[in-house]
Amino acid sequence: MGVLDDTEFDEVMKLQRQLATSMMDDFEMDSKIKLLTIFDEVSAKKRKIQTEKLIVEAESQGMTEMEITALIEKLKRDGLIFEPQPGYLQRS
């Protein structure tokens, strides 16, 4: 097995970064699905729930408050949930 030249090394590093990015995207998607599943479990379909109730339930399933809060914001940006009034969330 030979030593990589600079071009080959740069290509390997580029592929490694792409793989890491893809893995992070997959992890984020899995986390979004998990949070939406928890949302559905604690609420009746299409009904609003208290944000704090979702956070407490998600924490009990191993997610951190910081992760949950970030995911809630991403889900709102994605149009999957919205805030019908302060302190409440609802599926779109």
Backbone as CSV, one residue per row, in Angstrom:
resi,resn,N_x,N_y,N_z,CA_x,CA_y,CA_z,C_x,C_y,C_z
1,MET,0.851,-1.173,0.000,0.000,0.000,0.000,0.897,1.236,0.000
2,GLY,0.618,2.168,-0.892,1.470,3.333,-1.053,0.992,4.522,-0.248
3,VAL,1.775,5.555,-0.306,1.473,6.812,0.370,0.657,7.681,-0.580
4,LEU,-0.355,8.366,-0.051,-1.188,9.243,-0.877,-0.447,10.532,-1.197
5,ASP,-0.602,10.975,-2.453,-0.062,12.301,-2.761,-1.076,13.346,-2.297
6,ASP,-0.738,14.615,-2.425,-1.601,15.694,-1.911,-2.990,15.677,-2.530
7,THR,-3.087,15.435,-3.832,-4.380,15.415,-4.518,-5.244,14.270,-4.011
8,GLU,-4.655,13.094,-3.889,-5.396,11.937,-3.391,-5.835,12.150,-1.942
9,PHE,-4.954,12.707,-1.141,-5.278,12.981,0.255,-6.440,13.969,0.349
10,ASP,-6.393,15.042,-0.464,-7.478,16.031,-0.469,-8.800,15.387,-0.870
11,GLU,-8.757,14.475,-1.842,-9.969,13.786,-2.288,-10.519,12.891,-1.175
12,VAL,-9.652,12.179,-0.486,-10.079,11.330,0.632,-10.709,12.184,1.732
13,MET,-10.102,13.313,2.040,-10.643,14.204,3.071,-12.001,14.764,2.650
14,LYS,-12.145,15.105,1.376,-13.419,15.616,0.859,-14.511,14.554,1.016
15,LEU,-14.197,13.315,0.644,-15.166,12.227,0.781,-15.516,11.977,2.247
16,GLN,-14.532,12.079,3.108,-14.769,11.884,4.539,-15.706,12.967,5.085
17,ARG,-15.512,14.213,4.659,-16.399,15.306,5.093,-17.820,15.101,4.578
18,GLN,-17.941,14.638,3.319,-19.265,14.374,2.756,-19.974,13.273,3.531
19,LEU,-19.255,12.237,3.885,-19.830,11.137,4.659,-20.270,11.613,6.038
20,ALA,-19.436,12.414,6.687,-19.783,12.940,8.010,-21.024,13.821,7.932
21,THR,-21.119,14.650,6.897,-22.288,15.512,6.709,-23.536,14.671,6.483
22,SER,-23.420,13.645,5.658,-24.551,12.761,5.384,-25.014,12.050,6.653
23,MET,-24.067,11.609,7.467,-24.423,10.940,8.718,-25.129,11.900,9.671
24,MET,-24.683,13.149,9.729,-25.327,14.146,10.592,-26.740,14.444,10.099
25,ASP,-26.914,14.533,8.770,-28.243,14.761,8.208,-29.176,13.609,8.564
26,ASP,-28.678,12.372,8.462,-29.480,11.200,8.817,-29.848,11.224,10.298
27,PHE,-28.893,11.579,11.158,-29.150,11.646,12.594,-30.216,12.696,12.896
28,GLU,-30.112,13.867,12.235,-31.101,14.924,12.459,-32.483,14.466,12.006
29,MET,-32.565,13.781,10.859,-33.847,13.289,10.366,-34.425,12.281,11.354
30,ASP,-33.598,11.366,11.856,-34.064,10.388,12.845,-34.580,11.092,14.101
31,SER,-33.894,12.138,14.530,-34.310,12.883,15.722,-35.631,13.600,15.487
32,LYS,-35.815,14.158,14.295,-37.080,14.824,13.964,-38.227,13.818,14.000
33,ILE,-37.999,12.655,13.405,-39.030,11.613,13.389,-39.351,11.176,14.818
34,LYS,-38.323,11.000,15.636,-38.538,10.598,17.034,-39.379,11.638,17.767
35,LEU,-39.055,12.930,17.591,-39.798,13.978,18.290,-41.240,14.054,17.791
36,LEU,-41.456,13.899,16.487,-42.824,13.902,15.958,-43.612,12.695,16.464
37,THR,-42.953,11.562,16.600,-43.611,10.369,17.145,-44.026,10.612,18.592
38,ILE,-43.140,11.206,19.373,-43.468,11.549,20.761,-44.637,12.524,20.786
39,PHE,-44.608,13.523,19.905,-45.699,14.496,19.807,-47.024,13.765,19.599
40,ASP,-47.042,12.833,18.638,-48.271,12.093,18.337,-48.717,11.225,19.511
41,GLU,-47.758,10.700,20.267,-48.097,9.854,21.412,-48.741,10.645,22.547
42,VAL,-48.323,11.892,22.744,-48.844,12.667,23.877,-50.023,13.561,23.496
43,SER,-50.379,13.570,22.234,-51.511,14.407,21.822,-52.446,13.611,20.930
44,ALA,-53.667,14.069,20.868,-54.577,13.528,19.869,-54.154,14.145,18.539
45,LYS,-54.366,13.455,17.471,-53.966,13.970,16.154,-54.517,15.374,15.934
46,LYS,-53.630,16.241,15.438,-53.970,17.616,15.048,-54.410,18.502,16.212
47,ARG,-54.191,18.070,17.446,-54.544,18.917,18.586,-53.298,19.539,19.153
48,LYS,-53.484,20.690,19.736,-52.327,21.376,20.306,-51.945,20.764,21.644
49,ILE,-50.650,20.863,21.947,-50.140,20.402,23.233,-49.225,21.482,23.796
50,GLN,-49.048,21.447,25.097,-48.122,22.386,25.718,-46.697,22.015,25.315
51,THR,-45.927,23.015,24.949,-44.535,22.794,24.569,-43.788,22.086,25.690
52,GLU,-44.022,22.507,26.916,-43.332,21.917,28.069,-43.646,20.430,28.209
53,LYS,-44.880,20.032,27.905,-45.258,18.620,27.986,-44.447,17.796,26.985
54,LEU,-44.267,18.331,25.782,-43.464,17.643,24.773,-42.006,17.541,25.221
55,ILE,-41.485,18.622,25.767,-40.093,18.633,26.227,-39.883,17.601,27.337
56,VAL,-40.781,17.567,28.312,-40.653,16.621,29.435,-40.701,15.180,28.930
57,GLU,-41.629,14.889,28.039,-41.751,13.519,27.521,-40.524,13.133,26.694
58,ALA,-40.046,14.042,25.866,-38.862,13.748,25.044,-37.621,13.561,25.919
59,GLU,-37.509,14.357,26.985,-36.386,14.186,27.918,-36.444,12.812,28.582
60,SER,-37.653,12.351,28.898,-37.789,11.042,29.537,-37.391,9.909,28.588
61,GLN,-37.331,10.228,27.289,-36.927,9.234,26.293,-35.491,9.456,25.816
62,GLY,-34.725,10.246,26.590,-33.298,10.355,26.339,-32.815,11.554,25.550
63,MET,-33.701,12.441,25.164,-33.279,13.626,24.422,-32.962,14.751,25.406
64,THR,-32.072,15.656,25.023,-31.744,16.792,25.886,-32.657,17.970,25.553
65,GLU,-32.842,18.861,26.530,-33.698,20.024,26.302,-33.157,20.887,25.166
66,MET,-31.846,21.029,25.089,-31.249,21.832,24.024,-31.528,21.205,22.649
67,GLU,-31.405,19.886,22.556,-31.688,19.170,21.309,-33.160,19.320,20.934
68,ILE,-34.044,19.169,21.911,-35.483,19.254,21.670,-35.860,20.648,21.181
69,THR,-35.359,21.664,21.852,-35.666,23.045,21.479,-35.200,23.337,20.055
70,ALA,-34.003,22.885,19.709,-33.488,23.093,18.350,-34.347,22.354,17.330
71,LEU,-34.753,21.133,17.655,-35.593,20.362,16.738,-36.966,20.995,16.563
72,ILE,-37.534,21.525,17.637,-38.830,22.205,17.537,-38.727,23.368,16.556
73,GLU,-37.667,24.153,16.663,-37.483,25.287,15.745,-37.332,24.808,14.306
74,LYS,-36.591,23.723,14.096,-36.419,23.180,12.745,-37.736,22.642,12.198
75,LEU,-38.506,21.971,13.041,-39.800,21.449,12.606,-40.763,22.581,12.263
76,LYS,-40.678,23.685,12.996,-41.508,24.856,12.668,-41.075,25.438,11.326
77,ARG,-39.768,25.555,11.106,-39.266,26.069,9.818,-39.645,25.145,8.667
78,ASP,-39.666,23.835,8.930,-40.033,22.857,7.903,-41.535,22.815,7.652
79,GLY,-42.309,23.520,8.487,-43.756,23.551,8.316,-44.477,22.317,8.829
80,LEU,-43.822,21.521,9.667,-44.445,20.307,10.189,-45.223,20.551,11.475
81,ILE,-44.830,21.567,12.219,-45.570,21.982,13.407,-45.637,23.503,13.412
82,PHE,-46.541,24.039,14.203,-46.617,25.490,14.366,-47.042,25.801,15.790
83,GLU,-46.953,27.061,16.136,-47.280,27.520,17.483,-48.583,28.321,17.406
84,PRO,-49.744,27.671,17.680,-51.022,28.375,17.565,-51.185,29.488,18.593
85,GLN,-50.493,29.340,19.707,-50.450,30.373,20.742,-49.189,30.132,21.556
86,PRO,-48.693,31.147,22.230,-47.448,30.984,22.989,-47.526,29.815,23.981
87,GLY,-46.489,28.980,23.958,-46.419,27.859,24.886,-47.115,26.597,24.412
88,TYR,-47.659,26.615,23.196,-48.361,25.453,22.645,-47.845,25.140,21.248
89,LEU,-47.898,23.862,20.891,-47.513,23.414,19.561,-48.639,22.585,18.966
90,GLN,-48.696,22.586,17.644,-49.710,21.810,16.946,-49.112,21.301,15.646
91,ARG,-49.499,20.082,15.244,-49.056,19.543,13.955,-49.735,20.320,12.840
92,SER,-49.023,20.507,11.750,-49.581,21.219,10.590,-50.456,20.298,9.775
